[in-house]
Amino acid sequence: MDMEVENTGSQCFEYALALKPHVAVTDIEQPCVKLVGLDDCVYLDYILHQTKQRVCFASGGSGNTSRLKGPTNRVYLNSKRPTGVEVGTGCTVYVHDRTVQSMRGCTDRVVWNSWEPDSFRWYAGLGIGTLGKLVRLEPE
């Protein structure tokens, strides 16, 4: 998968870009399923307040951000370390900007799970993008 943004107009514009894949896990409620690489990051939490996101800090070593424990919709800003999901089998699936050519330089991470009864236990959403700072694209 690849993405391309082209400005065919005569004025510059700004945009955000993200890929939001679902990572299959054994069971999101088990301790062996967790996020890695997101400690010590600033993030926007869209669940704490639906209409105005809250800025939070994932302190290192706290363990509070390493597992999803309910409905989650967060954007971790400017993550510089490898980030991934330990899926519960001893394997970790990583997302990084080297995977997709058009995503180079995208350091924001999106983490989500709707926690809906029929599906939440079997996936962890972990995406990549540029959401905290919009990309400016000049005309033509």
C-alpha positions in Angstrom: 0.0 0.0 0.0 1.2 3.5 -0.8 -0.2 6.9 -0.6 0.4 10.0 -2.7 -0.9 13.6 -2.2 -0.7 16.0 -5.2 -1.6 19.7 -5.2 -3.0 20.5 -8.7 -4.3 23.8 -7.6 -2.7 27.3 -7.5 -2.6 27.7 -3.7 -0.7 25.8 -1.1 -2.6 23.7 1.4 -1.9 21.6 4.6 -3.0 18.0 5.2 -2.7 15.2 7.7 -1.9 11.6 6.6 -2.2 8.2 8.4 -2.4 4.5 7.8 -4.4 2.8 10.5 -4.0 -1.0 10.3 -5.5 -3.6 12.6 -3.0 -6.0 14.2 -4.4 -9.4 15.0 -3.7 -10.4 18.6 -4.4 -13.6 20.7 -6.5 -11.7 23.3 -6.2 -8.0 24.1 -7.1 -8.6 27.7 -4.2 -10.9 28.4 -1.0 -9.4 30.0 1.2 -10.8 27.2 -0.5 -8.5 24.6 0.9 -5.0 24.9 2.2 -2.0 23.1 5.9 -1.3 23.0 7.9 1.8 22.4 5.3 4.4 23.5 6.5 5.2 27.0 7.8 8.8 27.4 5.7 10.1 24.6 3.2 13.0 24.6 -0.2 11.9 23.2 -3.6 13.3 22.4 -6.5 11.3 24.0 -9.8 11.5 22.1 -11.6 9.3 24.6 -11.1 11.4 27.7 -13.1 14.2 26.1 -15.0 13.6 22.8 -15.0 17.1 21.5 -11.6 18.4 22.6 -8.7 16.0 22.9 -6.6 16.0 26.0 -2.8 16.2 26.0 -1.3 13.5 28.2 2.2 12.1 28.9 3.0 8.4 28.9 5.6 8.2 31.6 8.3 5.6 31.2 8.1 2.5 33.3 4.6 3.2 34.5 3.0 0.3 32.6 -0.2 2.3 32.2 0.2 2.8 28.5 1.6 -0.6 27.5 -1.8 -2.3 27.6 -5.2 -1.4 26.2 -7.7 -1.7 28.9 -10.8 -0.2 27.4 -12.0 2.1 24.5 -8.8 3.8 23.2 -8.3 6.5 20.5 -4.9 8.2 20.9 -2.3 9.9 18.8 1.2 9.7 20.1 3.2 12.6 18.8 6.7 12.4 17.4 7.6 8.9 18.4 11.3 8.3 17.7 11.6 4.7 18.9 10.5 1.5 17.2 6.8 1.0 18.1 4.8 -2.2 17.9 2.3 -4.6 19.4 3.4 -7.8 21.2 0.6 -10.0 19.9 0.6 -12.7 22.6 2.5 -15.4 20.8 6.1 -14.2 21.5 6.0 -12.1 18.3 6.0 -8.3 18.0 4.6 -6.5 15.0 6.4 -3.2 14.4 5.2 -0.1 12.5 7.8 2.4 11.3 8.2 4.9 8.5 10.7 2.8 6.5 7.9 0.3 5.6 6.1 2.6 3.1 8.1 5.1 1.0 5.4 7.8 1.2 5.3 7.5 5.0 9.0 8.5 5.5 9.3 11.2 8.1 5.9 10.2 9.7 6.6 9.9 13.4 3.2 10.1 14.9 1.5 6.8 16.0 -2.2 6.1 16.3 -3.4 3.6 18.8 -7.1 2.5 19.0 -9.6 -0.2 19.9 -13.3 0.4 20.0 -13.8 -2.2 22.8 -17.0 -3.4 21.1 -18.2 -6.8 22.4 -17.9 -8.8 19.2 -14.5 -7.7 18.0 -12.3 -5.8 20.5 -10.5 -8.8 22.0 -8.8 -9.9 18.7 -7.0 -6.7 17.5 -4.9 -3.7 18.5 -5.0 -0.8 16.2 -1.5 0.7 15.7 -1.1 3.2 12.8 1.5 5.6 11.5 1.1 9.1 10.2 1.7 12.8 10.4 -1.2 14.2 12.5 0.3 16.5 15.2 1.9 18.8 12.6 0.2 19.3 9.3 2.2 18.8 6.1 2.3 21.9 3.8 2.1 21.2 0.1 2.9 23.9 -2.4 1.0 24.2 -5.7 1.8 22.1 -8.7 
